[in-house]
Amino acid sequence: MFIRGKLLRYIAVAWIPVILLSYSPVRAQELRLNLVATFDDQPAMKDIAWTVYRTDTDTKVTSAKYHSTHVTLPAGNYRVVATLTENDKTITRTRSFQLRTSDSRIVVPMD
């Protein structure tokens, strides 16, 4: 009886937290996406406004600024809009893509 009680206490203390943790909900893995704007196949070196939309819901997911930046997103289908406003002129480019792996790179020519 004494050994059985110790065994039950060992199971309760040592294994139940492990079992509970193994059933916790899984979060979507965040993947790194690099966004690069170019002119004549060179970095744009201008302030580009980036807006990223999820295509299945058409909702804005994130935004950033600079000619080259990175954002973290879960895997999925997206659309990025790059906008440059300079000298009262606005250039807008759109690119759709599927994000599957981390350190993916999307290059958007602005010319």
C-alpha positions as CSV (number, residue, x, y, z in Angstrom):
1,M,0.0,0.0,0.0
2,F,2.8,2.4,0.9
3,I,4.6,1.8,-2.5
4,R,1.3,2.2,-4.4
5,G,0.7,5.6,-2.7
6,K,4.2,6.8,-3.6
7,L,3.8,5.6,-7.1
8,L,0.5,7.5,-7.5
9,R,2.0,10.6,-6.0
10,Y,4.9,10.3,-8.4
11,I,2.6,10.0,-11.4
12,A,0.5,13.0,-10.2
13,V,3.5,15.3,-9.6
14,A,5.8,14.2,-12.4
15,W,3.6,13.2,-15.4
16,I,0.3,15.1,-15.2
17,P,2.0,18.5,-16.0
18,V,3.7,16.9,-19.0
19,I,0.5,15.5,-20.2
20,L,-1.3,18.9,-19.8
21,L,1.5,20.7,-21.6
22,S,1.4,18.3,-24.5
23,Y,-2.3,19.2,-25.1
24,S,-1.9,23.0,-25.1
25,P,-3.1,24.8,-28.2
26,V,-0.5,25.2,-30.9
27,R,0.3,28.7,-32.1
28,A,1.0,29.4,-35.8
29,Q,4.7,29.7,-36.4
30,E,5.8,33.2,-37.2
31,L,7.9,33.4,-40.3
32,R,10.3,36.2,-41.3
33,L,9.6,38.0,-44.5
34,N,12.0,40.4,-46.1
35,L,10.5,43.2,-48.3
36,V,12.9,45.0,-50.7
37,A,12.0,47.8,-53.1
38,T,14.3,48.5,-56.0
39,F,15.0,51.0,-58.8
40,D,17.1,49.7,-61.7
41,D,17.7,46.5,-59.9
42,Q,19.3,48.4,-57.0
43,P,17.9,49.1,-53.5
44,A,15.5,52.0,-53.8
45,M,17.1,53.9,-50.8
46,K,13.8,55.9,-50.4
47,D,11.0,55.8,-47.9
48,I,8.6,53.1,-49.1
49,A,5.4,52.6,-47.2
50,W,4.6,48.8,-47.1
51,T,1.2,47.4,-46.3
52,V,0.6,43.7,-46.1
53,Y,-2.9,42.1,-46.5
54,R,-4.0,38.6,-46.0
55,T,-5.7,37.6,-49.2
56,D,-8.2,35.1,-47.8
57,T,-9.8,37.7,-45.6
58,D,-8.6,40.9,-47.4
59,T,-7.6,42.3,-44.0
60,K,-4.5,44.5,-43.3
61,V,-2.0,42.4,-41.3
62,T,0.9,44.8,-40.8
63,S,2.7,47.8,-42.2
64,A,6.2,49.1,-42.3
65,K,8.4,51.9,-43.8
66,Y,11.9,52.1,-45.4
67,H,13.2,50.7,-48.7
68,S,14.0,47.4,-47.1
69,T,12.4,46.0,-44.1
70,H,11.3,42.7,-42.5
71,V,8.0,41.6,-40.9
72,T,7.0,38.4,-39.2
73,L,3.8,36.6,-40.3
74,P,2.3,33.1,-40.1
75,A,2.3,31.0,-43.2
76,G,-0.4,31.9,-45.7
77,N,-1.4,33.8,-48.8
78,Y,-0.7,37.6,-48.8
79,R,-0.6,40.7,-50.9
80,V,1.9,43.5,-50.3
81,V,1.4,47.1,-51.5
82,A,4.5,49.2,-51.8
83,T,3.9,53.0,-52.1
84,L,6.5,55.7,-52.7
85,T,5.4,59.4,-52.6
86,E,8.0,61.8,-53.8
87,N,7.8,65.3,-55.5
88,D,4.0,65.2,-55.5
89,K,4.1,61.9,-57.4
90,T,2.9,58.6,-56.0
91,I,4.1,55.2,-57.3
92,T,2.2,52.1,-56.1
93,R,3.1,48.5,-56.8
94,T,1.3,45.4,-55.7
95,R,2.6,41.8,-55.4
96,S,0.8,38.6,-54.3
97,F,2.7,35.8,-52.8
98,Q,2.5,32.6,-50.6
99,L,4.6,32.6,-47.5
100,R,5.7,29.1,-46.6
101,T,9.3,29.4,-45.2
102,S,11.1,31.8,-43.0
103,D,13.5,34.3,-44.5
104,S,11.5,34.6,-47.7
105,R,12.2,37.6,-49.8
106,I,9.8,39.7,-51.9
107,V,11.5,42.1,-54.3
108,V,9.2,44.9,-55.7
109,P,10.6,46.9,-58.6
110,M,9.4,50.5,-58.2
111,D,10.4,51.6,-61.8
